[in-house]
Amino acid sequence: MKISRKQLLSALSILEEHDTKNKAGAVRMALKKICKDMARDDRDDTADLIDRSAYFATIMWQEEDIKDALREHGIKPTRDKIDKVICGLDTDEMESCEHGWDVINDTISRVLPFHGFIYD
Protein backbone atom coordinates (compact mmCIF):
# COMPACT_ATOMS: atom_id res chain seq x y z
CA MET A 1 0.00 0.00 0.00
CA LYS A 2 1.61 3.21 -1.15
CA ILE A 3 0.94 6.67 0.18
CA SER A 4 2.26 9.99 -1.08
CA ARG A 5 4.08 12.55 1.02
CA LYS A 6 1.22 14.95 0.29
CA GLN A 7 -1.31 12.44 1.68
CA LEU A 8 0.83 11.90 4.78
CA LEU A 9 1.15 15.64 5.37
CA SER A 10 -2.63 15.99 5.00
CA ALA A 11 -3.21 13.22 7.57
CA LEU A 12 -0.67 14.84 9.89
CA SER A 13 -2.43 18.19 9.52
CA ILE A 14 -5.78 16.64 10.45
CA LEU A 15 -4.23 14.96 13.49
CA GLU A 16 -2.62 18.17 14.64
CA GLU A 17 -5.88 20.08 14.21
CA HIS A 18 -8.21 17.58 15.91
CA ASP A 19 -6.04 15.67 18.38
CA THR A 20 -6.05 18.40 21.00
CA LYS A 21 -5.55 15.96 23.89
CA ASN A 22 -2.57 14.30 22.15
CA LYS A 23 -4.14 10.83 22.20
CA ALA A 24 -2.55 10.06 18.83
CA GLY A 25 0.92 11.29 19.74
CA ALA A 26 2.62 8.07 18.61
CA VAL A 27 0.80 8.14 15.28
CA ARG A 28 1.77 11.77 14.81
CA MET A 29 5.42 10.95 15.55
CA ALA A 30 5.38 8.03 13.11
CA LEU A 31 3.88 10.19 10.34
CA LYS A 32 6.47 12.90 10.95
CA LYS A 33 9.28 10.33 10.73
CA ILE A 34 7.93 8.89 7.47
CA CYS A 35 7.58 12.39 5.99
CA LYS A 36 11.12 13.27 7.08
CA ASP A 37 12.50 10.03 5.60
CA MET A 38 10.63 10.68 2.35
CA ALA A 39 12.06 14.19 2.12
CA ARG A 40 15.60 12.72 2.30
CA ASP A 41 14.85 9.99 -0.23
CA ASP A 42 14.89 11.33 -3.77
CA ARG A 43 13.68 8.12 -5.48
CA ASP A 44 10.01 9.06 -5.50
CA ASP A 45 7.42 10.85 -3.43
CA THR A 46 5.63 7.79 -2.08
CA ALA A 47 6.16 5.41 0.81
CA ASP A 48 5.15 1.77 1.12
CA LEU A 49 3.20 1.33 4.35
CA ILE A 50 3.70 -2.44 4.37
CA ASP A 51 7.05 -3.67 5.65
CA ARG A 52 7.73 -6.10 2.82
CA SER A 53 10.86 -7.42 4.52
CA ALA A 54 8.62 -9.24 7.00
CA TYR A 55 6.58 -11.04 4.30
CA PHE A 56 7.29 -13.07 1.20
CA ALA A 57 3.63 -13.09 0.16
CA THR A 58 0.46 -11.32 1.18
CA ILE A 59 -3.18 -11.69 0.30
CA MET A 60 -5.34 -8.61 0.02
CA TRP A 61 -9.01 -9.46 -0.34
CA GLN A 62 -11.26 -6.97 -2.08
CA GLU A 63 -14.99 -6.45 -2.51
CA GLU A 64 -14.60 -7.76 -6.06
CA ASP A 65 -13.64 -11.14 -4.54
CA ILE A 66 -16.90 -11.17 -2.58
CA LYS A 67 -18.85 -10.23 -5.72
CA ASP A 68 -17.19 -13.06 -7.67
CA ALA A 69 -17.96 -15.55 -4.92
CA LEU A 70 -21.60 -14.43 -4.76
CA ARG A 71 -21.91 -14.89 -8.53
CA GLU A 72 -20.41 -18.39 -8.23
CA HIS A 73 -23.17 -19.15 -5.72
CA GLY A 74 -25.75 -17.92 -8.22
CA ILE A 75 -26.43 -14.81 -6.15
CA LYS A 76 -26.64 -11.35 -7.70
CA PRO A 77 -24.16 -9.11 -5.82
CA THR A 78 -25.79 -6.09 -4.19
CA ARG A 79 -24.36 -3.56 -1.75
CA ASP A 80 -26.45 -5.04 1.07
CA LYS A 81 -25.36 -8.63 0.39
CA ILE A 82 -21.70 -7.64 0.06
CA ASP A 83 -21.85 -5.72 3.35
CA LYS A 84 -23.51 -8.65 5.13
CA VAL A 85 -20.82 -11.06 3.91
CA ILE A 86 -17.98 -8.70 4.88
CA CYS A 87 -19.48 -8.13 8.34
CA GLY A 88 -19.89 -11.89 8.77
CA LEU A 89 -16.32 -12.77 7.81
CA ASP A 90 -13.87 -14.02 10.39
CA THR A 91 -10.83 -12.31 8.89
CA ASP A 92 -8.47 -14.15 11.24
CA GLU A 93 -9.48 -17.33 9.41
CA MET A 94 -8.32 -16.00 6.04
CA GLU A 95 -4.60 -16.69 6.42
CA SER A 96 -4.14 -18.62 3.19
CA CYS A 97 -5.56 -17.94 -0.25
CA GLU A 98 -7.39 -21.24 -0.61
CA HIS A 99 -8.59 -21.20 2.98
CA GLY A 100 -9.70 -17.58 2.49
CA TRP A 101 -11.95 -18.64 -0.38
CA ASP A 102 -13.40 -21.36 1.84
CA VAL A 103 -14.13 -18.75 4.52
CA ILE A 104 -15.82 -16.43 2.00
CA ASN A 105 -17.96 -19.24 0.57
CA ASP A 106 -18.89 -20.59 4.00
CA THR A 107 -19.84 -17.08 5.12
CA ILE A 108 -22.09 -16.58 2.10
CA SER A 109 -23.88 -19.87 2.87
CA ARG A 110 -24.22 -19.00 6.55
CA VAL A 111 -24.91 -15.27 6.65
CA LEU A 112 -27.14 -14.46 3.68
CA PRO A 113 -29.88 -17.03 4.45
CA PHE A 114 -29.90 -15.73 8.04
CA HIS A 115 -30.71 -12.27 6.67
CA GLY A 116 -33.45 -13.62 4.43
CA PHE A 117 -31.52 -13.61 1.15
CA ILE A 118 -32.08 -16.55 -1.12
CA TYR A 119 -30.33 -17.53 -4.31
CA ASP A 120 -31.36 -15.32 -7.21
PyMOL commands that place a pseudoatom at each C-alpha (Angstrom):
pseudoatom trace, name=CA, resn=MET, resi=1, chain=A, elem=C, hetatm=0, pos=[0.000, 0.000, 0.000]
pseudoatom trace, name=CA, resn=LYS, resi=2, chain=A, elem=C, hetatm=0, pos=[1.609, 3.210, -1.154]
pseudoatom trace, name=CA, resn=ILE, resi=3, chain=A, elem=C, hetatm=0, pos=[0.942, 6.675, 0.176]
pseudoatom trace, name=CA, resn=SER, resi=4, chain=A, elem=C, hetatm=0, pos=[2.264, 9.985, -1.083]
pseudoatom trace, name=CA, resn=ARG, resi=5, chain=A, elem=C, hetatm=0, pos=[4.081, 12.546, 1.018]
pseudoatom trace, name=CA, resn=LYS, resi=6, chain=A, elem=C, hetatm=0, pos=[1.218, 14.954, 0.291]
pseudoatom trace, name=CA, resn=GLN, resi=7, chain=A, elem=C, hetatm=0, pos=[-1.308, 12.438, 1.684]
pseudoatom trace, name=CA, resn=LEU, resi=8, chain=A, elem=C, hetatm=0, pos=[0.828, 11.902, 4.783]
pseudoatom trace, name=CA, resn=LEU, resi=9, chain=A, elem=C, hetatm=0, pos=[1.148, 15.639, 5.374]
pseudoatom trace, name=CA, resn=SER, resi=10, chain=A, elem=C, hetatm=0, pos=[-2.631, 15.989, 5.002]
pseudoatom trace, name=CA, resn=ALA, resi=11, chain=A, elem=C, hetatm=0, pos=[-3.210, 13.218, 7.573]
pseudoatom trace, name=CA, resn=LEU, resi=12, chain=A, elem=C, hetatm=0, pos=[-0.675, 14.843, 9.887]
pseudoatom trace, name=CA, resn=SER, resi=13, chain=A, elem=C, hetatm=0, pos=[-2.426, 18.192, 9.522]
pseudoatom trace, name=CA, resn=ILE, resi=14, chain=A, elem=C, hetatm=0, pos=[-5.784, 16.638, 10.450]
pseudoatom trace, name=CA, resn=LEU, resi=15, chain=A, elem=C, hetatm=0, pos=[-4.231, 14.958, 13.495]
pseudoatom trace, name=CA, resn=GLU, resi=16, chain=A, elem=C, hetatm=0, pos=[-2.620, 18.171, 14.638]
pseudoatom trace, name=CA, resn=GLU, resi=17, chain=A, elem=C, hetatm=0, pos=[-5.877, 20.083, 14.215]
pseudoatom trace, name=CA, resn=HIS, resi=18, chain=A, elem=C, hetatm=0, pos=[-8.215, 17.578, 15.913]
pseudoatom trace, name=CA, resn=ASP, resi=19, chain=A, elem=C, hetatm=0, pos=[-6.037, 15.668, 18.379]
pseudoatom trace, name=CA, resn=THR, resi=20, chain=A, elem=C, hetatm=0, pos=[-6.046, 18.402, 21.004]
pseudoatom trace, name=CA, resn=LYS, resi=21, chain=A, elem=C, hetatm=0, pos=[-5.545, 15.956, 23.888]
pseudoatom trace, name=CA, resn=ASN, resi=22, chain=A, elem=C, hetatm=0, pos=[-2.572, 14.303, 22.153]
pseudoatom trace, name=CA, resn=LYS, resi=23, chain=A, elem=C, hetatm=0, pos=[-4.141, 10.830, 22.203]
pseudoatom trace, name=CA, resn=ALA, resi=24, chain=A, elem=C, hetatm=0, pos=[-2.553, 10.060, 18.827]
pseudoatom trace, name=CA, resn=GLY, resi=25, chain=A, elem=C, hetatm=0, pos=[0.916, 11.288, 19.735]
pseudoatom trace, name=CA, resn=ALA, resi=26, chain=A, elem=C, hetatm=0, pos=[2.623, 8.066, 18.613]
pseudoatom trace, name=CA, resn=VAL, resi=27, chain=A, elem=C, hetatm=0, pos=[0.803, 8.136, 15.282]
pseudoatom trace, name=CA, resn=ARG, resi=28, chain=A, elem=C, hetatm=0, pos=[1.767, 11.769, 14.807]
pseudoatom trace, name=CA, resn=MET, resi=29, chain=A, elem=C, hetatm=0, pos=[5.421, 10.952, 15.553]
pseudoatom trace, name=CA, resn=ALA, resi=30, chain=A, elem=C, hetatm=0, pos=[5.380, 8.033, 13.113]
pseudoatom trace, name=CA, resn=LEU, resi=31, chain=A, elem=C, hetatm=0, pos=[3.878, 10.186, 10.343]
pseudoatom trace, name=CA, resn=LYS, resi=32, chain=A, elem=C, hetatm=0, pos=[6.473, 12.896, 10.947]
pseudoatom trace, name=CA, resn=LYS, resi=33, chain=A, elem=C, hetatm=0, pos=[9.285, 10.329, 10.732]
pseudoatom trace, name=CA, resn=ILE, resi=34, chain=A, elem=C, hetatm=0, pos=[7.929, 8.889, 7.472]
pseudoatom trace, name=CA, resn=CYS, resi=35, chain=A, elem=C, hetatm=0, pos=[7.582, 12.392, 5.992]
pseudoatom trace, name=CA, resn=LYS, resi=36, chain=A, elem=C, hetatm=0, pos=[11.121, 13.267, 7.076]
pseudoatom trace, name=CA, resn=ASP, resi=37, chain=A, elem=C, hetatm=0, pos=[12.502, 10.035, 5.595]
pseudoatom trace, name=CA, resn=MET, resi=38, chain=A, elem=C, hetatm=0, pos=[10.628, 10.684, 2.351]
pseudoatom trace, name=CA, resn=ALA, resi=39, chain=A, elem=C, hetatm=0, pos=[12.060, 14.188, 2.120]
pseudoatom trace, name=CA, resn=ARG, resi=40, chain=A, elem=C, hetatm=0, pos=[15.597, 12.719, 2.300]
pseudoatom trace, name=CA, resn=ASP, resi=41, chain=A, elem=C, hetatm=0, pos=[14.845, 9.985, -0.229]
pseudoatom trace, name=CA, resn=ASP, resi=42, chain=A, elem=C, hetatm=0, pos=[14.894, 11.335, -3.766]
pseudoatom trace, name=CA, resn=ARG, resi=43, chain=A, elem=C, hetatm=0, pos=[13.682, 8.118, -5.485]
pseudoatom trace, name=CA, resn=ASP, resi=44, chain=A, elem=C, hetatm=0, pos=[10.007, 9.064, -5.503]
pseudoatom trace, name=CA, resn=ASP, resi=45, chain=A, elem=C, hetatm=0, pos=[7.419, 10.854, -3.426]
pseudoatom trace, name=CA, resn=THR, resi=46, chain=A, elem=C, hetatm=0, pos=[5.626, 7.793, -2.084]
pseudoatom trace, name=CA, resn=ALA, resi=47, chain=A, elem=C, hetatm=0, pos=[6.162, 5.414, 0.814]
pseudoatom trace, name=CA, resn=ASP, resi=48, chain=A, elem=C, hetatm=0, pos=[5.150, 1.770, 1.121]
pseudoatom trace, name=CA, resn=LEU, resi=49, chain=A, elem=C, hetatm=0, pos=[3.202, 1.327, 4.354]
pseudoatom trace, name=CA, resn=ILE, resi=50, chain=A, elem=C, hetatm=0, pos=[3.697, -2.443, 4.367]
pseudoatom trace, name=CA, resn=ASP, resi=51, chain=A, elem=C, hetatm=0, pos=[7.048, -3.674, 5.647]
pseudoatom trace, name=CA, resn=ARG, resi=52, chain=A, elem=C, hetatm=0, pos=[7.729, -6.099, 2.820]
pseudoatom trace, name=CA, resn=SER, resi=53, chain=A, elem=C, hetatm=0, pos=[10.863, -7.418, 4.520]
pseudoatom trace, name=CA, resn=ALA, resi=54, chain=A, elem=C, hetatm=0, pos=[8.618, -9.237, 6.996]
pseudoatom trace, name=CA, resn=TYR, resi=55, chain=A, elem=C, hetatm=0, pos=[6.583, -11.036, 4.304]
pseudoatom trace, name=CA, resn=PHE, resi=56, chain=A, elem=C, hetatm=0, pos=[7.286, -13.066, 1.198]
pseudoatom trace, name=CA, resn=ALA, resi=57, chain=A, elem=C, hetatm=0, pos=[3.632, -13.089, 0.155]
pseudoatom trace, name=CA, resn=THR, resi=58, chain=A, elem=C, hetatm=0, pos=[0.458, -11.316, 1.181]
pseudoatom trace, name=CA, resn=ILE, resi=59, chain=A, elem=C, hetatm=0, pos=[-3.183, -11.690, 0.297]
pseudoatom trace, name=CA, resn=MET, resi=60, chain=A, elem=C, hetatm=0, pos=[-5.339, -8.613, 0.018]
pseudoatom trace, name=CA, resn=TRP, resi=61, chain=A, elem=C, hetatm=0, pos=[-9.008, -9.461, -0.339]
pseudoatom trace, name=CA, resn=GLN, resi=62, chain=A, elem=C, hetatm=0, pos=[-11.264, -6.971, -2.085]
pseudoatom trace, name=CA, resn=GLU, resi=63, chain=A, elem=C, hetatm=0, pos=[-14.986, -6.451, -2.508]
pseudoatom trace, name=CA, resn=GLU, resi=64, chain=A, elem=C, hetatm=0, pos=[-14.596, -7.764, -6.056]
pseudoatom trace, name=CA, resn=ASP, resi=65, chain=A, elem=C, hetatm=0, pos=[-13.635, -11.142, -4.538]
pseudoatom trace, name=CA, resn=ILE, resi=66, chain=A, elem=C, hetatm=0, pos=[-16.900, -11.171, -2.580]
pseudoatom trace, name=CA, resn=LYS, resi=67, chain=A, elem=C, hetatm=0, pos=[-18.850, -10.228, -5.725]
pseudoatom trace, name=CA, resn=ASP, resi=68, chain=A, elem=C, hetatm=0, pos=[-17.187, -13.063, -7.672]
pseudoatom trace, name=CA, resn=ALA, resi=69, chain=A, elem=C, hetatm=0, pos=[-17.959, -15.547, -4.920]
pseudoatom trace, name=CA, resn=LEU, resi=70, chain=A, elem=C, hetatm=0, pos=[-21.596, -14.425, -4.758]
pseudoatom trace, name=CA, resn=ARG, resi=71, chain=A, elem=C, hetatm=0, pos=[-21.909, -14.892, -8.526]
pseudoatom trace, name=CA, resn=GLU, resi=72, chain=A, elem=C, hetatm=0, pos=[-20.406, -18.393, -8.234]
pseudoatom trace, name=CA, resn=HIS, resi=73, chain=A, elem=C, hetatm=0, pos=[-23.172, -19.151, -5.717]
pseudoatom trace, name=CA, resn=GLY, resi=74, chain=A, elem=C, hetatm=0, pos=[-25.754, -17.921, -8.219]
pseudoatom trace, name=CA, resn=ILE, resi=75, chain=A, elem=C, hetatm=0, pos=[-26.433, -14.805, -6.146]
pseudoatom trace, name=CA, resn=LYS, resi=76, chain=A, elem=C, hetatm=0, pos=[-26.641, -11.349, -7.702]
pseudoatom trace, name=CA, resn=PRO, resi=77, chain=A, elem=C, hetatm=0, pos=[-24.161, -9.110, -5.819]
pseudoatom trace, name=CA, resn=THR, resi=78, chain=A, elem=C, hetatm=0, pos=[-25.793, -6.089, -4.189]
pseudoatom trace, name=CA, resn=ARG, resi=79, chain=A, elem=C, hetatm=0, pos=[-24.361, -3.563, -1.749]
pseudoatom trace, name=CA, resn=ASP, resi=80, chain=A, elem=C, hetatm=0, pos=[-26.446, -5.036, 1.068]
pseudoatom trace, name=CA, resn=LYS, resi=81, chain=A, elem=C, hetatm=0, pos=[-25.360, -8.629, 0.391]
pseudoatom trace, name=CA, resn=ILE, resi=82, chain=A, elem=C, hetatm=0, pos=[-21.698, -7.644, 0.058]
pseudoatom trace, name=CA, resn=ASP, resi=83, chain=A, elem=C, hetatm=0, pos=[-21.855, -5.721, 3.350]
pseudoatom trace, name=CA, resn=LYS, resi=84, chain=A, elem=C, hetatm=0, pos=[-23.510, -8.651, 5.128]
pseudoatom trace, name=CA, resn=VAL, resi=85, chain=A, elem=C, hetatm=0, pos=[-20.818, -11.056, 3.915]
pseudoatom trace, name=CA, resn=ILE, resi=86, chain=A, elem=C, hetatm=0, pos=[-17.978, -8.701, 4.882]
pseudoatom trace, name=CA, resn=CYS, resi=87, chain=A, elem=C, hetatm=0, pos=[-19.478, -8.134, 8.343]
pseudoatom trace, name=CA, resn=GLY, resi=88, chain=A, elem=C, hetatm=0, pos=[-19.890, -11.892, 8.774]
pseudoatom trace, name=CA, resn=LEU, resi=89, chain=A, elem=C, hetatm=0, pos=[-16.321, -12.770, 7.810]
pseudoatom trace, name=CA, resn=ASP, resi=90, chain=A, elem=C, hetatm=0, pos=[-13.866, -14.020, 10.390]
pseudoatom trace, name=CA, resn=THR, resi=91, chain=A, elem=C, hetatm=0, pos=[-10.830, -12.310, 8.886]
pseudoatom trace, name=CA, resn=ASP, resi=92, chain=A, elem=C, hetatm=0, pos=[-8.469, -14.152, 11.237]
pseudoatom trace, name=CA, resn=GLU, resi=93, chain=A, elem=C, hetatm=0, pos=[-9.476, -17.329, 9.409]
pseudoatom trace, name=CA, resn=MET, resi=94, chain=A, elem=C, hetatm=0, pos=[-8.318, -15.998, 6.040]
pseudoatom trace, name=CA, resn=GLU, resi=95, chain=A, elem=C, hetatm=0, pos=[-4.604, -16.685, 6.416]
pseudoatom trace, name=CA, resn=SER, resi=96, chain=A, elem=C, hetatm=0, pos=[-4.141, -18.624, 3.189]
pseudoatom trace, name=CA, resn=CYS, resi=97, chain=A, elem=C, hetatm=0, pos=[-5.556, -17.938, -0.253]
pseudoatom trace, name=CA, resn=GLU, resi=98, chain=A, elem=C, hetatm=0, pos=[-7.394, -21.238, -0.607]
pseudoatom trace, name=CA, resn=HIS, resi=99, chain=A, elem=C, hetatm=0, pos=[-8.588, -21.198, 2.982]
pseudoatom trace, name=CA, resn=GLY, resi=100, chain=A, elem=C, hetatm=0, pos=[-9.702, -17.583, 2.495]
pseudoatom trace, name=CA, resn=TRP, resi=101, chain=A, elem=C, hetatm=0, pos=[-11.953, -18.640, -0.378]
pseudoatom trace, name=CA, resn=ASP, resi=102, chain=A, elem=C, hetatm=0, pos=[-13.397, -21.363, 1.844]
pseudoatom trace, name=CA, resn=VAL, resi=103, chain=A, elem=C, hetatm=0, pos=[-14.128, -18.750, 4.515]
pseudoatom trace, name=CA, resn=ILE, resi=104, chain=A, elem=C, hetatm=0, pos=[-15.821, -16.425, 2.002]
pseudoatom trace, name=CA, resn=ASN, resi=105, chain=A, elem=C, hetatm=0, pos=[-17.961, -19.244, 0.566]
pseudoatom trace, name=CA, resn=ASP, resi=106, chain=A, elem=C, hetatm=0, pos=[-18.891, -20.592, 3.996]
pseudoatom trace, name=CA, resn=THR, resi=107, chain=A, elem=C, hetatm=0, pos=[-19.840, -17.076, 5.124]
pseudoatom trace, name=CA, resn=ILE, resi=108, chain=A, elem=C, hetatm=0, pos=[-22.092, -16.582, 2.097]
pseudoatom trace, name=CA, resn=SER, resi=109, chain=A, elem=C, hetatm=0, pos=[-23.878, -19.866, 2.875]
pseudoatom trace, name=CA, resn=ARG, resi=110, chain=A, elem=C, hetatm=0, pos=[-24.224, -19.004, 6.548]
pseudoatom trace, name=CA, resn=VAL, resi=111, chain=A, elem=C, hetatm=0, pos=[-24.909, -15.269, 6.649]
pseudoatom trace, name=CA, resn=LEU, resi=112, chain=A, elem=C, hetatm=0, pos=[-27.136, -14.462, 3.684]
pseudoatom trace, name=CA, resn=PRO, resi=113, chain=A, elem=C, hetatm=0, pos=[-29.884, -17.030, 4.454]
pseudoatom trace, name=CA, resn=PHE, resi=114, chain=A, elem=C, hetatm=0, pos=[-29.897, -15.730, 8.037]
pseudoatom trace, name=CA, resn=HIS, resi=115, chain=A, elem=C, hetatm=0, pos=[-30.705, -12.270, 6.666]
pseudoatom trace, name=CA, resn=GLY, resi=116, chain=A, elem=C, hetatm=0, pos=[-33.446, -13.618, 4.427]
pseudoatom trace, name=CA, resn=PHE, resi=117, chain=A, elem=C, hetatm=0, pos=[-31.522, -13.613, 1.153]
pseudoatom trace, name=CA, resn=ILE, resi=118, chain=A, elem=C, hetatm=0, pos=[-32.082, -16.548, -1.121]
pseudoatom trace, name=CA, resn=TYR, resi=119, chain=A, elem=C, hetatm=0, pos=[-30.333, -17.527, -4.308]
pseudoatom trace, name=CA, resn=ASP, resi=120, chain=A, elem=C, hetatm=0, pos=[-31.356, -15.323, -7.212]
for i in range(1, 120): cmd.bond("trace and resi %d" % i, "trace and resi %d" % (i + 1))
show_as sticks, trace
zoom trace
